[in-house]
Amino acid sequence: MGEYIRGVVVKLHLTPEQEVMFKKNYGCTRKTRNKLLNKYKAKYGEDSTKIPTKKELNQFLNESKKELPYLNETESTSLQQARDDLHKAFTNCAKSKRHNPPKFHSKKKTRLSFRQTTRKDKRPVENNTLTLRKHGKVTFSTSVEYLDLLNSPQTKFNNITVYYDGLNHYAVFNIETNPPEQLPLTEKHIGCDINSNKNGWLVTSEKQKEFFDVDHDNQMIQHINRLMSKCRNKSRRWKKQEKRLQKWYNKRTNQLNDYIEKLTYQLVKEYDTIVFEKNYSTIKILIGGEQNMIFPLSRFIQRLKDKFQLYKPGADGVQFVKSYNTSRTCHHCGHIKQELDVKTRKYICQKCGKVLDRDVNAAINILNRWFNGDSLKNT
Ligand SMILES: [Zn+2]
């Protein structure tokens, strides 16, 4: 069996001393990255696209440690990881246009984190205690299922990332373990229509309609923002509300992640093939809030692909078809309506007289297009 790499997140419970040490470690990691990037820019110029060698970056790291002696007080593998991350950012940027050149990490915009390597001779986890280099023993809480996994002798630890979300500290274990059991093929296939209307952002040819609602969270966030604007900036009351606000932001993000994980698992379990229109990436589904959060469609599709690979490698999985007339065609008789208003939810066929749900009809057309061999490979 192949090795299966996955991440497991747990919540950490720090002593006040550890809290101070962790914050230093976050700061030093960020400082190191920025310092190395600065040295690179000083050597090659502001807009250089040259990829620095690992050796070169390491030299920069050694110089930085001499210039800023306090870096030596923090955990050393996390600084090496920051160096490796920067190298990876340069390589990624050279490889694909989707990646931007590495930027400086600002205190406000970047999530505070550091990553340590694990020791080969000693397991980092025992029951609910994690032993980190330099920081010592930290207790954590997680589900029984994860606790078993982390304590299983079959689990190998690659590295551990620690991060702070403004409220709590978490550890992400990068582990190698046995792959999960595969799901049986069901011989069932569906088409999916993705919409930005209120009739469900995802409608399937099996009439499943998906809604994602964070209205209540958005209202709370708005409400707390209003309260904060009435407090004196950075006052005690303001800070109390700021913590509350962070809690709601975190809740909204967690809800979205949970929703995507559950829905993708359900679809992969139930179907062997899931067909979409190719133009899905041009559709924007707003889920509201003051920053006008957009539903992460490409992440949703990627999670489907990942889960097919993991649980049903033998299935056709995610497929795409060309997007033309999928809403205008009657799936029953094939008649193409010339005019169809975006607001019309019912599709009434002029030829065969069938009354269809507009989105379900489109989803069926998408599926049929794939059945007819019209699939687009490698999109
Ligand atoms: Zn018809």
Residues whose N, C-alpha, C, O or C-beta is under 5 A from the ligand:
A	BS01	ZN	C330 H332 C333 G334 H335 C349 K351 C352 G353
